[in-house]
Amino acid sequence: MHVQDSHWSSASAVAPGAALSAPSGRGRAGGPRTAPLRVDAQRNLEHVLRAAREVFGELGYGAPMEDVARRARVGVGTVYRRFPSKDVLVRRIAEEEISRLTDQARAALGQEDGPWSALSRFLRTSVDSGAGRLLPPQVLRVGVADEHGAADHARVPQQRAQPATGELRLVPGEPSAGGAEDDAGAAQLLDVVGRLVERAREAGALRPDVSVSDVLLVIATAAPSLPDPAQQAAASARLLDILLEGLRSRPV
């Protein structure tokens, strides 16, 4: 498992969608006008994004841009033309992963099955998609405020937090240009997953000491990176079965 981390520099201020279009003259009203990418440029962008997901998933967000370019079979200059710095590319991948996990959690929350089935469905879908290998640091940096309002930052993520002891909240990490937008996306994910956890806990299906950060840890842990796809799928399924059993409530 790679617990992802990266320094988020000021270059990250470039909007995620900025790489998708390029300036092309000015509109009739004198404002800037953008044109869609050429077919070959769009194809290169898709190759870079796919390669980045694979490389960062295998090696962590610390992997160099040259590895991404090599996997995408393009020159490193092509990568930098679309993403002015590595931080911009990292942010793009992380934002996509947060959005995908949030959608998966909402889908599980909206199903008619029982609370435990909804939570386990979310976990299986997330692990199958490999999302755990791309969880960004602002999602994993979760702490629990104690009765005095202080957060325990000793472990990342904080585990086995009794819901009665404090409020689950994001632990601030390194400052980044994305700032509030990053925290908003991560907080939205934590909120939806928190509802899945709370429903399962209230139904008596989930151990009372299991927190949202425990669920995220399961997603990160149950998505190993193995060279053989079949072995990776089998290992993920087996590990997730064991972890799910550990989350379930047992009659006293």
N, C-alpha and C positions, 0 to 999 in steps of 0.2 A: 504494500500500500504506500502511496506517495501522499503525505500530507502536504498539500500545495502551499507554496508561499512565493511571494514575488515583491520586489519594490515597485510601487506604483508611482511613477514619476509624473511631472507636470505635462509630459507629452501625451499622457492619457486623456487630456482634455478634448482631443479630437473625437467628435461624435462617432458612435459605432457605424452609422450609415454613411459617413463621409467617404469611405473607401469605395462605395458602390457607384459613384458618379464623378465626373470630372467637369470642370468649367468649360463651357462651350459658347463663348460670345456673350451677348446680353439680349434680354428680351425686348419686346416692343416698348415696354414702359420704361426701359432703361435699367431694369433690375437684372441681377445675374441669372443666367439660364444654364441648366445642366442637361447633359445628354446621356443616354444609357451607354454602358460600356459596349465596346465592340465584342463580337462573339468570342474571339480568341482571348480578349482581356477578361471577359466574364468567366470563361473556362479556367483561365489561370487563377483567378480569385477563388473559385470553387475548389481547385486543387490545393491551394495554399491553406484554406480553412480546414479542409479535410485532413491535410497533412499535419496542421497544427494540433488538431484534436487528437490525432494518433500519437504524435511525438510527445505532447504535454501529458497525455494519458499514460504513456509508458515511462517517461523520464521525469515528469514533474514540470512545473512552470519555469524551472531554472534552465531547461534545455535551450541551447543557443539557436538563434535564427537560422544559422547555416544548416542545422539538422532539419529544420522545417523546409527550407528551400530544397535540400537534397531529397527529402521524402516526396515533395511536390514535383520534383524533376523540373525545376525552374531555377534561374539564377537568383542569388540572394538579393540582387538589385531589384528584381521583380517583386520580391516580398516587401522590400522597403518602399517601393513606389506605392503600394497599396496601404501599407502600415508604417508610418514614419518612424516608429520606434517599436521595440519589442513590447513595451508596456501597453501600447495601443492594441496590439494583436492579442495579448494576454487578456486585456479587458474585454475584447470582443468575444473571445471564447468563453470566458467566465460568465459574462452576461447572458449568453445564449444558454449556458448550462443551468444557470439559476432559473431562467424563464422556462426551460424544458421541465425541470424538476417541479416548479410551481404548477405548471399545467398538469403534470402527472398526479400531483397531490390533489388538485381540484377535481380531476376526473375520478379519483378514488373516493373522495369525499362525497361526490354526487351520486355514487352508485347506491342501489337499494339494499345491498348485502349488509350483514351485521358489521359492527364497528371493528372487530378483529379482522374480518375478511377485507375490509377497506384498507386498514393499515398494512396488512401483509401484501395486499395487491400492490399498493404503492411501493413497498420495499422491493418486491420482485420486479416490477416494471423498471424501477430506477436502477437496480443492479444489472438487469439484463441489458439496459441501454449503455452501461459503462459509465454512468454519471458520477459514480463515486470517485473515479480517478481524476475528475476535473472539478471537484468541489473547490471553490475559491476560498482564500483565507478568511475573508470577512464573514463567511457562513460558518466556518469551523470555529472561529473565535467566539465562543458562546460562554457566558458566565452566569452565575446566579447571585443576585444581590442578597446579602444576609439581612437580618432584622434591623441593622443600623444603616442599610443602604449601600454598604461596600460590597464590591464584587470580588469573588475569588478568581484570580487570573492564573493560579498556579498550574493548572492543567488545561490543555487545549485538545479537544473540547472538554468542558467541565462535565463530569459524569455523576450519576446517581444523586441527583438533586431532589430532595423532598419538595414537592410542590408547595407545602405549607411554610417552608423556610424563607421564601423570597420570590422575587419576580424574575422570570426568565427574560434576559435582554442581551443584545449584542454587546460584546466587549470591544471597545475601539481598538483598532490596529494602527498601522502606520497611516499617517494622513495621505490622502490622494486627491488628485485633481477632480476625480469623479465625485468624491465626498458624499453628499446627501443622496445622489442618485444611486450610488453603490449600496449605501445603507438601506435605502428604500426598497430596492430589489431583494436584498437579503432578508430584511425584516418581513417582507410580504411572504417569502418562502417559509420563514419560521412561523409566521402566523397560521398559514394553511396547514402545515405539518403539525403545529400545536393543536389545532382542532381535531385532527385525526387521532393524535395521542390522547387528548382529553376524552374523546368519545369512547375509545377503547378502555381507558382507565375507569370511566364512570360505569361502563358495562361490566366491570370486574374481569375483563379478559386480559388486561395488561397489568404487569407488576406495578404497584403504587410508587415505587422508587424510580421508575423509568422516566427519563426526561426527553425533550426534543433533541438535545444534543446526543443522547444515546442512540436515537433513531438515525441521526445523521452519521454517527460513527459506524453504525451497521452498514449503511450505504457505502461509506468509504472503505470499510474493511472487507466487505463481501464482493469486491470487484478487483480481484488480483489481476496482474498483468503477466500472462504466461505466453511463451512463444507459439504454442499450438492452440488454435482457436477451440478445438473440441475439448482439450484438457482445461482450458480456461473456463468454458461454459460449465463443464462438469464440476470443477472446483468451486465456482461461484454458487451453483445451485446447492451443492452439499454444504458449503460454509453458511449459506443463508438459512438453510433448514435448521442448522445447529443454533445459529444466533436467534432465530425466531423462537425456538423452544426456550431459549434463555430469557426472552422478553415476556413470555406468557405467564399469567397468574396461575398459581397452583393452589388447590384447596388445602386449607390448614388441617 
